[in-house]
Amino acid sequence: MVQRAWYRLPPVLRALLPGLVIAGVGLWWFIEILDEVIERDTFEAIDQPLLEWFASHRVPWVTTVMTAVTTVFGPVVLPVLVAVGCVVWWRRSGGTGQRSWRDPLLLMGAMVVSTLFSVTVKATVARPRPADEFQAVPGVEHSFSFPSGHSTGTATLALVVAYLLWRRHRGWRTGLMWALVSVALIGLVALTRMYLGYHFLSDVLAGACVGLFTLGLVVAADRLLDLRRSRRSDGGHTVER
């Protein structure tokens, strides 16, 4: 029944729906966290105690490692790595034709969209950073706290790359592998931001939600492009993905 109802939907809706559902879930979770932060509800009893716990349990060598990780995934190094990676991806795909530029362009577009989303929300919510006394290097961060830009960028990069690679070699094992890698990377960077005292738990969770929202947009755009290509190649008969 469900499968029959699915194929009764217009092809464009079938192409867009999975991505829109993912984007909707990410946006809904983000709004829920934002509401909790504004209303000073659930996270009020978690954010500060967790931050204080990390600050009181820092170890020099761990702090060094955490600082290195957070620097790589920061607003200076990460964009350069993504740009270089996209060029390499394009060259390895042949450097010509639609398929060669599409994946790198989807990734670049996702990074731009999530960054603009994050920057806009930061300026609108204007949540102060944790107090200097809890920061590993006080005063090094000058922007607002919500959502975490590091978590937003990492989640967008990890989830979109995982999806684009999984799409080439589908299967539940491959999907599970990329999902675990993505979650581990997102969790690691989120941990560094809390450990170093630059963000609250709600900040990094919200950043991950922005990444999930952006992934949904990429999935929708990617499937729509596949639909258009299949229509051109077979004279209007679509190939369901």
Order of alpha helices (4+ residues) and beta strands (2+ residues): alpha-alpha-alpha-alpha-alpha-alpha-alpha-alpha-alpha
